[in-house]
Amino acid sequence: MLNSAVSLHTLAIGYNVRVSVRKIALLALLAVTPLLASAKDAALVVAKNSKVTAIQSAAFIKAFKSAPARLADGQAIVLVVKPLNTAETQAVGGKLLAQTPEGLTQMVANRSIIVVNSDAEVIRLVSSTPNAVGVVDTYSITSEIVVVKVDGKLPLEPGYLLHYH
């Protein structure tokens, strides 16, 4: 069991320094804060009136294995993303679609993916297109859309699949 303080002894100087475990944890957190600040989550979003509230990554990968993309119930869907070289799109391509950058380019050619220039355009298109699913940065979420759980988790939850740097 841990004590509330740890005694450190410096041989060169010859005195004890008492440092609390809480202070050590705080210092460790401050040391990794710059790394945490650069980590982000992409949010999978749908229109407010969509019946989709959660997806399983395996079902999503399967839906996009052929063109046009179709869910298990046969319903066609389209994915709306920002340019293919953005971190959010790369995260979705690799983690949720199991695709290489070349595979994503082919999916754009097959019209399973629509590429737009900004999060605002993703939100506008998703909110006005039936069966569209979009990918945005979590800080761009508005009241026009609803965030979809991926494998039972929402953005910012530990273990969320669409976490990227």
ZAKOL-402305 format. One record per residue: x, y, z of N, C-alpha, C, O in turn. Coordinates in steps of 0.05 Angstrom, whole numbers, plus 32768, in hexadecimal, padded with zeros to 4 digits. Example, Ala and Ser with C-alpha at 12.3 -4.5 7.8 and 13.67 -1.06 7.14 Angstrom:
+------+------+------+------+------+------+------+------+------+------+------+------+
!  nc1 !  nc2 !  nc3 ! cac1 ! cac2 ! cac3 !  cc1 !  cc2 !  cc3 !  oc1 !  oc2 !  oc3 !
+------+------+------+------+------+------+------+------+------+------+------+------+
! 8108 ! 7F8E ! 809C ! 80F6 ! 7FA6 ! 809C ! 8108 ! 7FBE ! 809C ! 811D ! 7FBE ! 80A9 !
! 8101 ! 7FD3 ! 808E ! 8111 ! 7FEB ! 808F ! 8102 ! 8001 ! 809D ! 810C ! 8017 ! 80A1 !
+------+------+------+------+------+------+------+------+------+------+------+------+
//
This chain:
+------+------+------+------+------+------+------+------+------+------+------+------+
!  nc1 !  nc2 !  nc3 ! cac1 ! cac2 ! cac3 !  cc1 !  cc2 !  cc3 !  oc1 !  oc2 !  oc3 !
+------+------+------+------+------+------+------+------+------+------+------+------+
! 8011 ! 7FE9 ! 8000 ! 8000 ! 8000 ! 8000 ! 8012 ! 8019 ! 8000 ! 8026 ! 801A ! 800E !
! 800A ! 802D ! 7FF0 ! 8019 ! 8046 ! 7FEE ! 8014 ! 8058 ! 8006 ! 7FFD ! 805C ! 800F !
! 802A ! 8064 ! 8010 ! 8027 ! 8079 ! 8024 ! 801F ! 8093 ! 8017 ! 8022 ! 8095 ! 7FFF !
! 8016 ! 80A6 ! 8026 ! 800E ! 80BF ! 801A ! 8027 ! 80D0 ! 8013 ! 8024 ! 80E3 ! 8004 !
! 803E ! 80C9 ! 801D ! 8057 ! 80D7 ! 8015 ! 806D ! 80C3 ! 8010 ! 806E ! 80AD ! 801C !
! 807F ! 80CA ! 7FFF ! 8096 ! 80B9 ! 7FF8 ! 80AF ! 80C8 ! 8001 ! 80B2 ! 80DF ! 7FFB !
! 80C0 ! 80BA ! 800F ! 80D9 ! 80C7 ! 8019 ! 80EF ! 80C2 ! 8004 ! 80F5 ! 80AB ! 7FFE !
! 80FA ! 80D8 ! 7FFA ! 8110 ! 80D6 ! 7FE7 ! 812A ! 80DE ! 7FF6 ! 812A ! 80F3 ! 8004 !
! 813F ! 80D0 ! 7FF2 ! 8158 ! 80D6 ! 7FFF ! 816D ! 80DC ! 7FEA ! 8171 ! 80CB ! 7FD8 !
! 8179 ! 80F3 ! 7FEC ! 818E ! 80FA ! 7FD9 ! 81A9 ! 80F5 ! 7FE6 ! 81AF ! 8102 ! 7FFA !
! 81B9 ! 80E4 ! 7FDC ! 81D3 ! 80DD ! 7FE8 ! 81E6 ! 80F4 ! 7FE6 ! 81F6 ! 80F8 ! 7FF9 !
! 81E6 ! 8103 ! 7FD1 ! 81F9 ! 8118 ! 7FCD ! 81F5 ! 812F ! 7FE1 ! 8209 ! 813A ! 7FEB !
! 81DD ! 8135 ! 7FE9 ! 81D8 ! 814B ! 7FFB ! 81D3 ! 8141 ! 8017 ! 81DB ! 814E ! 802A !
! 81C6 ! 812A ! 801A ! 81C3 ! 811E ! 8034 ! 81AB ! 8127 ! 8043 ! 81AC ! 8128 ! 805C !
! 8194 ! 812D ! 8037 ! 817C ! 8134 ! 8046 ! 8164 ! 8126 ! 8038 ! 8165 ! 811F ! 8021 !
! 814F ! 8123 ! 8047 ! 8136 ! 8117 ! 803D ! 8124 ! 812C ! 8032 ! 8121 ! 8142 ! 803D !
! 8117 ! 8125 ! 801C ! 8102 ! 8136 ! 8010 ! 80E9 ! 8126 ! 8010 ! 80E8 ! 810F ! 8006 !
! 80D4 ! 8131 ! 801A ! 80BA ! 8123 ! 801B ! 80A9 ! 812E ! 8004 ! 80A3 ! 8146 ! 8003 !
! 80A1 ! 811D ! 7FF2 ! 8090 ! 8124 ! 7FDB ! 8077 ! 8113 ! 7FDC ! 8079 ! 80FB ! 7FDE !
! 8060 ! 8120 ! 7FDB ! 8047 ! 8110 ! 7FDC ! 8043 ! 8102 ! 7FC2 ! 804B ! 810B ! 7FAC !
! 8036 ! 80EB ! 7FC3 ! 802E ! 80DC ! 7FAC ! 801D ! 80ED ! 7F9A ! 801F ! 80EC ! 7F81 !
! 800C ! 80FE ! 7FA5 ! 7FFA ! 810F ! 7F96 ! 800B ! 8123 ! 7F86 ! 8004 ! 8128 ! 7F6F !
! 8020 ! 812E ! 7F91 ! 8031 ! 8141 ! 7F83 ! 8040 ! 8133 ! 7F6C ! 8043 ! 813F ! 7F56 !
! 8049 ! 811B ! 7F71 ! 8056 ! 810C ! 7F5B ! 8042 ! 8106 ! 7F44 ! 804A ! 8109 ! 7F2D !
! 802A ! 80FF ! 7F4B ! 8016 ! 80FA ! 7F36 ! 8010 ! 8114 ! 7F27 ! 800C ! 8113 ! 7F0E !
! 800E ! 812A ! 7F35 ! 8009 ! 8144 ! 7F28 ! 801F ! 814B ! 7F15 ! 801B ! 8155 ! 7EFF !
! 8038 ! 8148 ! 7F1E ! 804F ! 814D ! 7F0D ! 804F ! 813C ! 7EF4 ! 8056 ! 8145 ! 7EDE !
! 8048 ! 8122 ! 7EF8 ! 8047 ! 8110 ! 7EE1 ! 8032 ! 8119 ! 7ECD ! 8036 ! 8117 ! 7EB5 !
! 801B ! 8121 ! 7ED7 ! 8005 ! 812B ! 7EC6 ! 800D ! 8144 ! 7EB7 ! 8007 ! 8146 ! 7E9F !
! 801B ! 8156 ! 7EC4 ! 8024 ! 816E ! 7EB7 ! 8039 ! 8168 ! 7EA2 ! 803A ! 8176 ! 7E8D !
! 8048 ! 8153 ! 7EA6 ! 805D ! 814C ! 7E92 ! 8050 ! 8141 ! 7E79 ! 805B ! 8145 ! 7E63 !
! 8039 ! 8133 ! 7E7B ! 802D ! 8127 ! 7E63 ! 8017 ! 8139 ! 7E58 ! 800C ! 8132 ! 7E43 !
! 8010 ! 814F ! 7E64 ! 7FFB ! 8160 ! 7E5B ! 7FFF ! 8169 ! 7E3E ! 7FEC ! 8169 ! 7E2E !
! 8017 ! 8171 ! 7E36 ! 801B ! 8179 ! 7E19 ! 8014 ! 8162 ! 7E07 ! 8009 ! 8167 ! 7DF1 !
! 801A ! 8149 ! 7E0F ! 8013 ! 8132 ! 7DFE ! 7FF5 ! 812E ! 7DFD ! 7FEA ! 8128 ! 7DE7 !
! 7FE7 ! 8132 ! 7E13 ! 7FCA ! 812F ! 7E14 ! 7FBC ! 8145 ! 7E03 ! 7FA8 ! 8140 ! 7DF6 !
! 7FC7 ! 815D ! 7E03 ! 7FBB ! 8173 ! 7DF5 ! 7FBC ! 816E ! 7DD7 ! 7FAA ! 8177 ! 7DC9 !
! 7FCF ! 815F ! 7DCD ! 7FD1 ! 815A ! 7DB1 ! 7FBF ! 8142 ! 7DA8 ! 7FBA ! 813E ! 7D91 !
! 7FB6 ! 8132 ! 7DBB ! 7FA5 ! 811B ! 7DB5 ! 7F88 ! 8125 ! 7DB2 ! 7F7F ! 8136 ! 7DC1 !
! 7F7B ! 811B ! 7D9D ! 7F60 ! 8123 ! 7D97 ! 7F4E ! 810B ! 7D91 ! 7F58 ! 80F5 ! 7D8E !
! 7F35 ! 8110 ! 7D90 ! 7F21 ! 80FC ! 7D87 ! 7F11 ! 8107 ! 7D70 ! 7F09 ! 811E ! 7D70 !
! 7F0D ! 80F5 ! 7D5C ! 7EFB ! 80FB ! 7D47 ! 7EDF ! 80F1 ! 7D50 ! 7EDD ! 80DC ! 7D5C !
! 7ECB ! 80FF ! 7D49 ! 7EB0 ! 80F7 ! 7D51 ! 7EA1 ! 80ED ! 7D38 ! 7EA1 ! 80FB ! 7D23 !
! 7E94 ! 80D7 ! 7D3A ! 7E83 ! 80CC ! 7D25 ! 7E67 ! 80D8 ! 7D2A ! 7E5D ! 80D5 ! 7D40 !
! 7E5C ! 80E6 ! 7D17 ! 7E43 ! 80F5 ! 7D1C ! 7E2E ! 80EE ! 7D06 ! 7E34 ! 80E6 ! 7CF0 !
! 7E14 ! 80F2 ! 7D0E ! 7DFE ! 80EE ! 7CFC ! 7DEA ! 8105 ! 7D00 ! 7DED ! 8115 ! 7D13 !
! 7DD6 ! 8107 ! 7CEF ! 7DC2 ! 811C ! 7CF1 ! 7DB2 ! 8117 ! 7D0B ! 7DB0 ! 8101 ! 7D15 !
! 7DA6 ! 812D ! 7D15 ! 7D96 ! 812B ! 7D2E ! 7D80 ! 8117 ! 7D2C ! 7D7A ! 8109 ! 7D3F !
! 7D74 ! 8114 ! 7D15 ! 7D5C ! 8103 ! 7D12 ! 7D64 ! 80E6 ! 7D0A ! 7D52 ! 80D6 ! 7D04 !
! 7D7D ! 80E0 ! 7D09 ! 7D87 ! 80C5 ! 7D02 ! 7D80 ! 80B1 ! 7D19 ! 7D7F ! 80B8 ! 7D30 !
! 7D7A ! 8098 ! 7D10 ! 7D75 ! 8083 ! 7D24 ! 7D8F ! 8076 ! 7D2E ! 7D8E ! 8067 ! 7D41 !
! 7DA5 ! 807C ! 7D21 ! 7DBF ! 8071 ! 7D28 ! 7DC9 ! 8080 ! 7D41 ! 7DCC ! 8098 ! 7D41 !
! 7DCF ! 8071 ! 7D56 ! 7DDA ! 807D ! 7D6F ! 7DF4 ! 8070 ! 7D76 ! 7E03 ! 807B ! 7D86 !
! 7DFA ! 8058 ! 7D6B ! 7E12 ! 804A ! 7D72 ! 7E19 ! 8037 ! 7D5B ! 7E07 ! 802E ! 7D4C !
! 7E33 ! 8032 ! 7D57 ! 7E3C ! 801F ! 7D43 ! 7E51 ! 800D ! 7D4F ! 7E5F ! 8015 ! 7D62 !
! 7E54 ! 7FF6 ! 7D44 ! 7E6A ! 7FE4 ! 7D4A ! 7E7E ! 7FE7 ! 7D34 ! 7E77 ! 7FE7 ! 7D1C !
! 7E97 ! 7FE9 ! 7D3A ! 7EAC ! 7FEE ! 7D26 ! 7EAC ! 7FD7 ! 7D11 ! 7EB0 ! 7FDD ! 7CF9 !
! 7EA8 ! 7FBF ! 7D19 ! 7EA8 ! 7FA8 ! 7D06 ! 7E91 ! 7FAB ! 7CF2 ! 7E95 ! 7FA5 ! 7CDA !
! 7E7A ! 7FB4 ! 7CFB ! 7E63 ! 7FB8 ! 7CE8 ! 7E69 ! 7FCF ! 7CD5 ! 7E61 ! 7FCE ! 7CBE !
! 7E76 ! 7FE4 ! 7CDF ! 7E7D ! 7FFB ! 7CCE ! 7E91 ! 7FF3 ! 7CB9 ! 7E8E ! 7FFA ! 7CA1 !
! 7EA5 ! 7FE3 ! 7CC1 ! 7EB9 ! 7FDA ! 7CAD ! 7EAB ! 7FC9 ! 7C98 ! 7EB0 ! 7FCC ! 7C80 !
! 7E99 ! 7FB7 ! 7CA0 ! 7E8A ! 7FA6 ! 7C8E ! 7E79 ! 7FB6 ! 7C7B ! 7E77 ! 7FAF ! 7C63 !
! 7E6C ! 7FCB ! 7C85 ! 7E5A ! 7FDB ! 7C75 ! 7E69 ! 7FE9 ! 7C5E ! 7E5E ! 7FEC ! 7C48 !
! 7E82 ! 7FF0 ! 7C62 ! 7E92 ! 7FFE ! 7C4E ! 7EA4 ! 7FEC ! 7C3E ! 7EB5 ! 7FF5 ! 7C2F !
! 7EA1 ! 7FD1 ! 7C40 ! 7EB1 ! 7FBF ! 7C30 ! 7EA8 ! 7FBE ! 7C13 ! 7EB8 ! 7FB7 ! 7C01 !
! 7E90 ! 7FC6 ! 7C0D ! 7E87 ! 7FC7 ! 7BF1 ! 7E7A ! 7FE2 ! 7BEB ! 7E73 ! 7FF1 ! 7BFE !
! 7E78 ! 7FE9 ! 7BD2 ! 7E6B ! 8002 ! 7BCA ! 7E50 ! 7FFC ! 7BBD ! 7E4F ! 7FEA ! 7BAC !
! 7E3B ! 8009 ! 7BC3 ! 7E3A ! 801E ! 7BD8 ! 7E3A ! 8011 ! 7BF4 ! 7E32 ! 7FFA ! 7BF8 !
! 7E42 ! 8021 ! 7C07 ! 7E44 ! 8017 ! 7C23 ! 7E27 ! 8012 ! 7C2D ! 7E15 ! 8022 ! 7C28 !
! 7E24 ! 7FFC ! 7C3A ! 7E09 ! 7FF5 ! 7C45 ! 7E0C ! 7FEA ! 7C61 ! 7E1E ! 7FDA ! 7C67 !
! 7DF9 ! 7FF1 ! 7C72 ! 7DF7 ! 7FE7 ! 7C8D ! 7DEC ! 7FCA ! 7C8C ! 7DE3 ! 7FC2 ! 7C77 !
! 7DEC ! 7FBD ! 7CA2 ! 7DE2 ! 7FA1 ! 7CA3 ! 7DC5 ! 7F9F ! 7C9B ! 7DBC ! 7F8B ! 7C90 !
! 7DB5 ! 7FB5 ! 7C9F ! 7D99 ! 7FB5 ! 7C97 ! 7D95 ! 7FBB ! 7C7A ! 7D7E ! 7FBE ! 7C71 !
! 7DAB ! 7FBF ! 7C6B ! 7DA9 ! 7FC4 ! 7C4E ! 7DA8 ! 7FE2 ! 7C47 ! 7DA8 ! 7FE9 ! 7C30 !
! 7DA7 ! 7FF3 ! 7C5B ! 7DA4 ! 800F ! 7C57 ! 7DBF ! 801B ! 7C4E ! 7DD4 ! 8016 ! 7C5B !
! 7DBF ! 8029 ! 7C37 ! 7DD8 ! 8036 ! 7C2D ! 7DE0 ! 804D ! 7C3F ! 7DCF ! 805C ! 7C49 !
! 7DFA ! 8050 ! 7C43 ! 7E04 ! 8066 ! 7C53 ! 7E1C ! 8073 ! 7C44 ! 7E28 ! 8066 ! 7C33 !
! 7E21 ! 808C ! 7C4B ! 7E38 ! 809A ! 7C40 ! 7E47 ! 80A7 ! 7C57 ! 7E3B ! 80B0 ! 7C6B !
! 7E62 ! 80A7 ! 7C55 ! 7E73 ! 80B3 ! 7C69 ! 7E7C ! 80CE ! 7C5F ! 7E86 ! 80D0 ! 7C49 !
! 7E7A ! 80E2 ! 7C70 ! 7E82 ! 80FD ! 7C68 ! 7E9B ! 8104 ! 7C7A ! 7E99 ! 8104 ! 7C92 !
! 7EB1 ! 810B ! 7C6C ! 7ECA ! 8111 ! 7C7A ! 7ED7 ! 812A ! 7C6F ! 7ECF ! 8134 ! 7C5A !
! 7EEA ! 8134 ! 7C7E ! 7EFB ! 8149 ! 7C75 ! 7F10 ! 813D ! 7C62 ! 7F11 ! 8124 ! 7C5F !
! 7F22 ! 814C ! 7C56 ! 7F36 ! 8141 ! 7C43 ! 7F44 ! 8128 ! 7C4F ! 7F48 ! 8126 ! 7C67 !
! 7F4C ! 8117 ! 7C3C ! 7F57 ! 80FD ! 7C44 ! 7F71 ! 80FF ! 7C54 ! 7F78 ! 80EC ! 7C61 !
! 7F7F ! 8115 ! 7C52 ! 7F98 ! 8118 ! 7C60 ! 7F95 ! 8123 ! 7C7D ! 7FA9 ! 8127 ! 7C8B !
! 7F7C ! 8129 ! 7C85 ! 7F78 ! 8133 ! 7CA0 ! 7F7A ! 811D ! 7CB5 ! 7F75 ! 8106 ! 7CAF !
! 7F82 ! 8124 ! 7CCD ! 7F86 ! 8110 ! 7CE2 ! 7F6C ! 8101 ! 7CE9 ! 7F6D ! 80E9 ! 7CED !
! 7F55 ! 810F ! 7CE9 ! 7F3C ! 8102 ! 7CEF ! 7F35 ! 80ED ! 7CDA ! 7F2D ! 80D7 ! 7CE1 !
! 7F38 ! 80F4 ! 7CC1 ! 7F31 ! 80E2 ! 7CAB ! 7F44 ! 80CA ! 7CAB ! 7F3C ! 80B4 ! 7CA6 !
! 7F5E ! 80CF ! 7CB0 ! 7F71 ! 80B9 ! 7CB1 ! 7F6A ! 80A6 ! 7CC8 ! 7F6C ! 808E ! 7CC5 !
! 7F62 ! 80B1 ! 7CDF ! 7F5B ! 80A0 ! 7CF6 ! 7F43 ! 808F ! 7CEF ! 7F43 ! 8077 ! 7CF5 !
! 7F2F ! 809A ! 7CE2 ! 7F17 ! 808B ! 7CDB ! 7F1E ! 8077 ! 7CC5 ! 7F15 ! 8060 ! 7CC7 !
! 7F2E ! 807F ! 7CB2 ! 7F35 ! 806D ! 7C9C ! 7F44 ! 8054 ! 7CA6 ! 7F3E ! 803E ! 7C9E !
! 7F57 ! 8059 ! 7CB8 ! 7F67 ! 8043 ! 7CC3 ! 7F59 ! 8032 ! 7CD8 ! 7F5B ! 801A ! 7CD8 !
! 7F4B ! 8040 ! 7CEA ! 7F3F ! 8032 ! 7D01 ! 7F23 ! 8029 ! 7CFE ! 7F1B ! 8014 ! 7D08 !
! 7F13 ! 8038 ! 7CEF ! 7EF6 ! 8031 ! 7CEC ! 7EEF ! 8025 ! 7CD1 ! 7EDB ! 8018 ! 7CCF !
! 7F00 ! 802A ! 7CBD ! 7EFA ! 801F ! 7CA3 ! 7F0F ! 800A ! 7C9B ! 7F0B ! 7FFC ! 7C87 !
! 7F25 ! 8007 ! 7CAA ! 7F3A ! 7FF5 ! 7CA5 ! 7F45 ! 7FF8 ! 7C88 ! 7F49 ! 7FE5 ! 7C79 !
! 7F49 ! 8012 ! 7C81 ! 7F52 ! 8018 ! 7C66 ! 7F6D ! 8027 ! 7C66 ! 7F73 ! 8035 ! 7C79 !
! 7F7C ! 8023 ! 7C51 ! 7F94 ! 8032 ! 7C4D ! 7F8C ! 804D ! 7C40 ! 7F75 ! 8050 ! 7C38 !
! 7F9E ! 8060 ! 7C3E ! 7F97 ! 8079 ! 7C30 ! 7F8E ! 8074 ! 7C13 ! 7F7C ! 8082 ! 7C09 !
! 7F9A ! 8060 ! 7C06 ! 7F91 ! 8059 ! 7BEA ! 7F75 ! 804E ! 7BEA ! 7F65 ! 8054 ! 7BD8 !
! 7F6F ! 803E ! 7BFE ! 7F54 ! 8033 ! 7C01 ! 7F3F ! 8049 ! 7C05 ! 7F29 ! 8047 ! 7BFB !
! 7F47 ! 805D ! 7C15 ! 7F34 ! 8074 ! 7C19 ! 7F2F ! 8083 ! 7BFF ! 7F19 ! 808A ! 7BF9 !
! 7F45 ! 8086 ! 7BEF ! 7F42 ! 8094 ! 7BD5 ! 7F2F ! 8084 ! 7BC4 ! 7F1E ! 8090 ! 7BB6 !
! 7F31 ! 806A ! 7BC4 ! 7F1E ! 8059 ! 7BB4 ! 7F02 ! 805C ! 7BBE ! 7EEF ! 805C ! 7BAE !
! 7EFE ! 805E ! 7BD8 ! 7EE3 ! 8060 ! 7BE3 ! 7ED7 ! 807B ! 7BDB ! 7EBF ! 807D ! 7BD8 !
! 7EE8 ! 8090 ! 7BD8 ! 7EDE ! 80AA ! 7BCE ! 7ED5 ! 80A6 ! 7BB2 ! 7EC0 ! 80B1 ! 7BAA !
! 7EE5 ! 8098 ! 7BA1 ! 7EDE ! 8094 ! 7B85 ! 7EC4 ! 8084 ! 7B83 ! 7EB4 ! 8088 ! 7B70 !
! 7EBF ! 8071 ! 7B96 ! 7EA6 ! 8061 ! 7B96 ! 7E8F ! 806F ! 7BA2 ! 7E78 ! 8065 ! 7BA3 !
! 7E93 ! 8087 ! 7BAC ! 7E7F ! 8098 ! 7BB8 ! 7E74 ! 808E ! 7BD3 ! 7E5E ! 8095 ! 7BDB !
! 7E84 ! 807D ! 7BE0 ! 7E7D ! 8075 ! 7BFB ! 7E85 ! 808A ! 7C0F ! 7E7A ! 808B ! 7C25 !
! 7E98 ! 809A ! 7C07 ! 7EA2 ! 80B0 ! 7C18 ! 7EA0 ! 80CA ! 7C08 ! 7EA6 ! 80CC ! 7BF1 !
! 7E96 ! 80DF ! 7C16 ! 7E95 ! 80FA ! 7C0B ! 7EA9 ! 810B ! 7C1A ! 7EA9 ! 810B ! 7C33 !
! 7EBA ! 8119 ! 7C0C ! 7ECE ! 812A ! 7C18 ! 7EC6 ! 8147 ! 7C16 ! 7EBF ! 8151 ! 7C00 !
! 7EC6 ! 8155 ! 7C2D ! 7EC0 ! 8172 ! 7C2E ! 7ED8 ! 8180 ! 7C3B ! 7EEB ! 8172 ! 7C44 !
! 7ED7 ! 819A ! 7C3D ! 7EEF ! 81A9 ! 7C46 ! 7EF0 ! 81AF ! 7C64 ! 7F06 ! 81B6 ! 7C6E !
! 7EDA ! 81AD ! 7C72 ! 7EDB ! 81B6 ! 7C8E ! 7EC7 ! 81A6 ! 7C9F ! 7EB5 ! 8199 ! 7C95 !
! 7ECA ! 81A9 ! 7CB9 ! 7EB7 ! 819D ! 7CCC ! 7E9B ! 81A8 ! 7CC8 ! 7E87 ! 819A ! 7CC9 !
! 7E9A ! 81C2 ! 7CC2 ! 7E80 ! 81D0 ! 7CBE ! 7E72 ! 81C4 ! 7CA6 ! 7E59 ! 81C0 ! 7CA6 !
! 7E81 ! 81BD ! 7C91 ! 7E75 ! 81B1 ! 7C79 ! 7E6C ! 8194 ! 7C7F ! 7E57 ! 818C ! 7C75 !
! 7E7B ! 8186 ! 7C8F ! 7E73 ! 816B ! 7C96 ! 7E59 ! 816C ! 7CA5 ! 7E46 ! 815D ! 7C9F !
! 7E57 ! 817E ! 7CB8 ! 7E3F ! 8181 ! 7CC8 ! 7E27 ! 8189 ! 7CB7 ! 7E11 ! 817D ! 7CBA !
! 7E2B ! 819C ! 7CA5 ! 7E15 ! 81A4 ! 7C93 ! 7E0B ! 818D ! 7C82 ! 7DF3 ! 8189 ! 7C7F !
! 7E1E ! 817E ! 7C76 ! 7E16 ! 8168 ! 7C64 ! 7E09 ! 8151 ! 7C73 ! 7DF6 ! 8146 ! 7C6A !
! 7E15 ! 814A ! 7C8B ! 7E09 ! 8134 ! 7C9B ! 7DED ! 813B ! 7CA4 ! 7DDB ! 812A ! 7CA3 !
! 7DE9 ! 8154 ! 7CAD ! 7DCF ! 815B ! 7CB8 ! 7DBA ! 815D ! 7CA2 ! 7DA2 ! 815D ! 7CA8 !
! 7DC2 ! 815F ! 7C88 ! 7DAF ! 8162 ! 7C73 ! 7DAD ! 814A ! 7C60 ! 7D9D ! 8149 ! 7C4D !
! 7DBE ! 8135 ! 7C64 ! 7DBE ! 811E ! 7C53 ! 7DB5 ! 8105 ! 7C62 ! 7DC1 ! 80FD ! 7C76 !
! 7DA0 ! 80F9 ! 7C58 ! 7D97 ! 80E0 ! 7C65 ! 7DAD ! 80CA ! 7C64 ! 7DBA ! 80C7 ! 7C50 !
! 7DB0 ! 80BC ! 7C7A ! 7DC3 ! 80A6 ! 7C7C ! 7DE0 ! 80AE ! 7C79 ! 7DF1 ! 809E ! 7C72 !
! 7DE6 ! 80C7 ! 7C7F ! 7E02 ! 80D0 ! 7C7F ! 7E0E ! 80CE ! 7C9B ! 7E00 ! 80D3 ! 7CAF !
! 7E27 ! 80C6 ! 7C9C ! 7E36 ! 80C5 ! 7CB5 ! 7E4F ! 80D6 ! 7CB0 ! 7E5C ! 80D4 ! 7C9B !
! 7E55 ! 80E7 ! 7CC3 ! 7E6C ! 80F9 ! 7CBF ! 7E81 ! 80F5 ! 7CD4 ! 7E7C ! 80E9 ! 7CE9 !
! 7E98 ! 8100 ! 7CCF ! 7EAE ! 8100 ! 7CE2 ! 7EB8 ! 811D ! 7CE6 ! 7EBF ! 812B ! 7CD3 !
! 7EB7 ! 8126 ! 7CFF ! 7EC0 ! 8141 ! 7D06 ! 7ED2 ! 8140 ! 7D1E ! 7ED2 ! 812C ! 7D2D !
! 7EE1 ! 8155 ! 7D22 ! 7EF0 ! 8158 ! 7D3B ! 7EDC ! 815C ! 7D52 ! 7EC7 ! 8169 ! 7D4D !
! 7EE1 ! 8152 ! 7D69 ! 7ECE ! 8153 ! 7D7F ! 7EC7 ! 8170 ! 7D86 ! 7EB2 ! 8175 ! 7D91 !
! 7EDA ! 8183 ! 7D82 ! 7ED5 ! 819F ! 7D89 ! 7EC2 ! 81AD ! 7D75 ! 7EBB ! 81C4 ! 7D79 !
! 7EBB ! 819F ! 7D60 ! 7EA9 ! 81AA ! 7D4B ! 7E8C ! 81A1 ! 7D4E ! 7E7B ! 81A9 ! 7D3E !
! 7E86 ! 8191 ! 7D61 ! 7E6B ! 8186 ! 7D65 ! 7E57 ! 819C ! 7D6B ! 7E5D ! 81AD ! 7D7C !
! 7E41 ! 819C ! 7D5D ! 7E2C ! 81B0 ! 7D61 ! 7E11 ! 81A2 ! 7D67 ! 7E10 ! 8189 ! 7D67 !
! 7DFD ! 81B2 ! 7D6B ! 7DE2 ! 81A7 ! 7D71 ! 7DD4 ! 819C ! 7D58 ! 7DBF ! 8190 ! 7D5A !
! 7DE0 ! 81A0 ! 7D41 ! 7DD4 ! 8196 ! 7D28 ! 7DD8 ! 8178 ! 7D24 ! 7DCB ! 816C ! 7D13 !
! 7DEA ! 816D ! 7D33 ! 7DF2 ! 8151 ! 7D2F ! 7DF2 ! 8142 ! 7D4A ! 7DF0 ! 814E ! 7D5F !
! 7DF4 ! 8128 ! 7D48 ! 7DF5 ! 8117 ! 7D60 ! 7E0E ! 8105 ! 7D5D ! 7E14 ! 80FB ! 7D48 !
! 7E1D ! 8103 ! 7D73 ! 7E35 ! 80F2 ! 7D73 ! 7E2C ! 80D5 ! 7D77 ! 7E1B ! 80CE ! 7D87 !
! 7E39 ! 80C3 ! 7D67 ! 7E33 ! 80A7 ! 7D67 ! 7E48 ! 8098 ! 7D78 ! 7E60 ! 809E ! 7D76 !
! 7E3F ! 8086 ! 7D89 ! 7E52 ! 8076 ! 7D99 ! 7E5F ! 8062 ! 7D85 ! 7E52 ! 8057 ! 7D74 !
! 7E79 ! 805E ! 7D89 ! 7E88 ! 804B ! 7D7A ! 7E91 ! 8035 ! 7D8D ! 7EA1 ! 803A ! 7DA0 !
! 7E89 ! 801D ! 7D88 ! 7E8F ! 8006 ! 7D9A ! 7E87 ! 800D ! 7DB7 ! 7E96 ! 8005 ! 7DCA !
! 7E71 ! 801B ! 7DBB ! 7E67 ! 8021 ! 7DD6 ! 7E74 ! 8039 ! 7DE3 ! 7E6F ! 803E ! 7DFB !
! 7E86 ! 8047 ! 7DD5 ! 7E94 ! 805D ! 7DE2 ! 7E90 ! 8077 ! 7DD2 ! 7E8D ! 8077 ! 7DBA !
! 7E90 ! 808D ! 7DE1 ! 7E8E ! 80A8 ! 7DD5 ! 7EA9 ! 80B5 ! 7DD5 ! 7EBB ! 80AC ! 7DE3 !
! 7EAD ! 80CA ! 7DC4 ! 7EC7 ! 80D8 ! 7DC5 ! 7ECE ! 80E0 ! 7DE1 ! 7EBC ! 80E6 ! 7DF1 !
! 7EE7 ! 80E1 ! 7DE6 ! 7EF3 ! 80E9 ! 7E00 ! 7EF1 ! 80D4 ! 7E15 ! 7EFC ! 80D7 ! 7E2B !
! 7EE3 ! 80BD ! 7E10 ! 7EE3 ! 80A7 ! 7E23 ! 7EFC ! 8095 ! 7E1E ! 7F04 ! 8092 ! 7E07 !
! 7F07 ! 808A ! 7E33 ! 7F1E ! 8079 ! 7E30 ! 7F17 ! 8061 ! 7E1D ! 7F02 ! 8055 ! 7E20 !
! 7F29 ! 805B ! 7E0B ! 7F25 ! 8045 ! 7DF9 ! 7F15 ! 804C ! 7DE0 ! 7F0F ! 803A ! 7DD0 !
! 7F0E ! 8065 ! 7DDC ! 7F00 ! 806D ! 7DC5 ! 7F10 ! 8068 ! 7DAC ! 7F28 ! 806F ! 7DAB !
! 7F05 ! 805C ! 7D98 ! 7F13 ! 8052 ! 7D80 ! 7F1E ! 8069 ! 7D6F ! 7F34 ! 8066 ! 7D63 !
! 7F11 ! 8080 ! 7D6D ! 7F19 ! 8095 ! 7D5B ! 7F2B ! 80AA ! 7D68 ! 7F29 ! 80C2 ! 7D62 !
! 7F3C ! 80A1 ! 7D7A ! 7F4F ! 80B2 ! 7D87 ! 7F68 ! 80B5 ! 7D75 ! 7F71 ! 80A0 ! 7D6A !
! 7F72 ! 80CC ! 7D72 ! 7F8A ! 80D0 ! 7D60 ! 7F9B ! 80E7 ! 7D6B ! 7F93 ! 80F5 ! 7D7E !
! 7FB2 ! 80EA ! 7D5F ! 7FC5 ! 8100 ! 7D67 ! 7FC7 ! 8113 ! 7D50 ! 7FD6 ! 8127 ! 7D53 !
+------+------+------+------+------+------+------+------+------+------+------+------+
//
